[in-house]
Amino acid sequence: MRRLIELARKRRLVVVGLMSGTSADGIDACVAEIEEGAHGPTPSILAHRTDPHPPEL
């Protein structure tokens, strides 16, 4: 729990999100930076990628 509190106090985070999507045709990935700004958190996409599943799946 202490580690989560430490993360919440940071002014800048780099996070990764992964999902298969509702169509389940591949994996989507996103790397984002979230910085604390004057008007709240500001997200920025650093990189993103979609890799389709092989047809035999």
C-alpha positions as CSV (number, residue, x, y, z in Angstrom):
1,M,0.0,0.0,0.0
2,R,2.8,2.4,0.8
3,R,4.2,2.0,-2.8
4,L,0.8,3.0,-4.2
5,I,0.8,6.1,-2.1
6,E,4.3,7.0,-3.2
7,L,3.2,6.6,-6.9
8,A,0.2,8.8,-6.3
9,R,2.4,11.6,-5.0
10,K,4.6,11.8,-8.1
11,R,4.1,14.7,-10.5
12,R,5.1,12.6,-13.5
13,L,4.2,9.0,-14.4
14,V,4.9,6.9,-17.4
15,V,2.4,4.1,-17.8
16,V,1.6,1.3,-20.2
17,G,-1.9,0.1,-21.1
18,L,-2.7,-3.1,-22.9
19,M,-6.0,-4.4,-24.2
20,S,-7.4,-6.9,-26.7
21,G,-10.4,-4.9,-27.7
22,T,-14.0,-6.0,-28.0
23,S,-13.3,-7.5,-31.5
24,A,-10.4,-9.6,-30.1
25,D,-8.5,-9.2,-33.4
26,G,-5.2,-8.2,-31.8
27,I,-3.4,-6.5,-29.0
28,D,-3.3,-2.7,-28.6
29,A,-0.6,-1.1,-26.5
30,C,0.0,2.5,-25.4
31,V,2.8,4.2,-23.5
32,A,1.6,7.5,-21.9
33,E,3.1,10.1,-19.7
34,I,0.8,11.8,-17.1
35,E,2.1,15.0,-15.6
36,E,0.5,17.1,-12.9
37,G,-0.3,20.5,-14.4
38,A,-1.9,23.7,-13.2
39,H,-5.4,22.4,-14.1
40,G,-4.9,18.8,-13.1
41,P,-3.3,15.7,-14.7
42,T,-2.3,16.1,-18.4
43,P,-1.8,12.9,-20.4
44,S,0.5,12.6,-23.5
45,I,0.8,9.6,-25.7
46,L,4.5,8.6,-26.1
47,A,4.0,5.6,-28.3
48,H,1.2,3.2,-29.5
49,R,1.0,0.0,-31.4
50,T,-1.5,-2.6,-32.6
51,D,-0.4,-6.1,-33.3
52,P,-3.0,-8.4,-35.0
53,H,-3.4,-11.9,-33.8
54,P,-2.2,-14.6,-36.3
55,P,-5.0,-15.7,-38.6
56,E,-4.8,-19.3,-37.2
57,L,-6.1,-18.1,-33.8
